[in-house]
Amino acid sequence: MKKPVTREKVTDIYISLLLSAYILVFAPYTMISEVKYAAFLVLSGAYILAVAALSIKERTFPAPKPLVLLVAGYFLCTAVSAVLSEYDYNPIIGASRSDGLLTQLIYCLTFLSVAALGRLRDRHIYLFGATMTVYCALSITQFLGLDILRLYPEGMTYLDGNVRYSGEYFGTLGNADFSSVLLGMSAAVMLLALIKKRNYLLFIPLALSLVCLFWARVAEGIVGFFGAAAVMAPVLLGRRGKWVAMAEAALIVAGVIAVFFFDLGGTLGEAHAMLHGEVKDSFGSGRIGIWRAVIGEIPKHPLFGGGVDSMIKWDIEPFSRVVGGKTIYRYIDCAHNEYLNVLAQQGLFAFLCAVGALAYSLRRAIKSGGNIALAGALSYAISAFFGISMFIITPVFLLFLAASVNNKSSEG
């Protein structure tokens, strides 16, 4: 006799597909957004419909009530931001990043469903490790100037990034920033899984993720990984962790002092200048200038923002930066800081609900002693201070965050 299909089983399949097939879906980089969005709609849409049908039958939905209220509040305020927006665009899809109401609704429903029904099991971790091994192998061939999947425009490779074409692209996510964030999450998850599971095969995806992370030289993923590792170390040690936390704090203070007195060039050189009161719009690959411009728009619509995914319509000057001797101009369609992005586009109330849901989930996971899903969620949450939310990478973060809500990350 066949076992009945349950919501937990459907969620288990969804987690497996999101951590493997969804990541590896690829297309030429000129089409990557369209293909990934279609995959996102099909996979997450089918999951939501299946869980909804089974929940009607069960007549229960066991998500934590505080989380339901915070997520519902976030979506309601996001919807209000779209209704009140003064800009002419389609809020269902969004003006530039397909980050409109439809995507936001899917984010909210899948997050709550996985938080209620999902758990990051051993097989998910090993499947994710295998996926990232393939991902990193492809990335390394691209770093070497090869294009075995013909993803770049004809005659171009990864080595032509910011020279013959704008931006950098590698892996199956395309944008180097998204790929870096994924690598940071992968390295954090694999490191903690290796410590907890003592399965040394996990060293392969861990090592490959770190190699690609540093080879790409994109700060978001690097900061996310080290930030997650720094937070997880004292959490895993429990009461003894306070000494590790104190040591980490001492290292941070020593690092700040060193950066204050010595100009080490690059990003650290920019930090040195900022500590001495010199803040240029060009710092942080132009992020300082973008943040200033976006913050300047917030007083115009503080409570409900300018409208979800509407920033491309705002009257903000394009930013420019010099790369490879060329001046690159780009329109500002997001804040390049996910928290600031929500505050500006969806308003104060949506921002408070989003931060509240994140804080509730992380606190619950940390109180349980930390789990493997938490490592991935922390890495992304730290990277998000410099990153962009988009369906290409955000669903993986929401999965880790939702799975971290459970007291255990794996049950075999």
Sequence and secondary structure as in RCSB ss.txt:
>XXXX:A:sequence
MKKPVTREKVTDIYISLLLSAYILVFAPYTMISEVKYAAFLVLSGAYILAVAALSIKERTFPAPKPLVLLVAGYF
LCTAVSAVLSEYDYNPIIGASRSDGLLTQLIYCLTFLSVAALGRLRDRHIYLFGATMTVYCALSITQFLGLDILR
LYPEGMTYLDGNVRYSGEYFGTLGNADFSSVLLGMSAAVMLLALIKKRNYLLFIPLALSLVCLFWARVAEGIVGF
FGAAAVMAPVLLGRRGKWVAMAEAALIVAGVIAVFFFDLGGTLGEAHAMLHGEVKDSFGSGRIGIWRAVIGEIPK
HPLFGGGVDSMIKWDIEPFSRVVGGKTIYRYIDCAHNEYLNVLAQQGLFAFLCAVGALAYSLRRAIKSGGNIALA
GALSYAISAFFGISMFIITPVFLLFLAASVNNKSSEG
>XXXX:A:secstr
      HHHHHHHHHHHHTTHHHH    TTTHHHHHHHHHHHHHHHHHHHHHHHHHHHT     HHHHHHHHHHH
HHHHHHHHH  S S TTT SSSS SHHHHHHHHHHHHHHHHH    HHHHHHHHHHHHHHHHHHHHHHTT  TT 
 SSTT  GGGBTTTBSS EETTTEEHHHHHHHHHHHHHHHHHHHHHH  GGGHHHHHHHHHHHHHHT HHHHHHH
HHHHHHHHHHHTGGGHHHHHHHHHHHHHHHHHHHHH   SHHHHHHHHHHTT   TTTTTTHHHHHHHHHHHGGG
STTT S TT GGGS    EEEEETTEEEEE   S SSHHHHHHHHHHHHHHHHHHHHHHHHHHHHHHTT  HHHH
HHHHHHHHTTS    TTTHHHHHHHHHHHTSS S   
